[in-house]
Amino acid sequence: MRHFPETISKISEDFLDSLGLALWVEIITQDPHCIHYFGPFASTKEARIAIPGYVEDLKHKKAQLRTINVKRGKPTQLTIFLSDLEEYYDSHSAQNPYFIKAVYN
């Protein structure tokens, strides 16, 4: 059973995510060349606290990290591979920006 603060945080995350206002950790790796999204989070602090775990997991998988950001928005894919990047950027930049802004990088 969840504790009350955890339940409130989860409700906040779900609500913000439904509006496209939640925070997501974006980790770009060089090898393999991918963009990974982890989240959603209700606050920058929560997202930053989670980053070391994601970094450890990717390093365990022998990924070479390039960039880490915390962004506000709503990803349509959690992992985007190099082969999909061009199509991904074309479809998202023309209509609707994927993320509003980086709030931490």
Secondary structure, DSSP 8 states (H G I E B T S, - for coil): ---HHHHHHHHHHHHHHHHT--EEEEEEEEETTEEEEEEEESSHHHHHHHHHHHHHHHHHTT-EEEEEEEEEE--S-SEEEHHHHHHHHHHHHHHS-SEEEEEE-
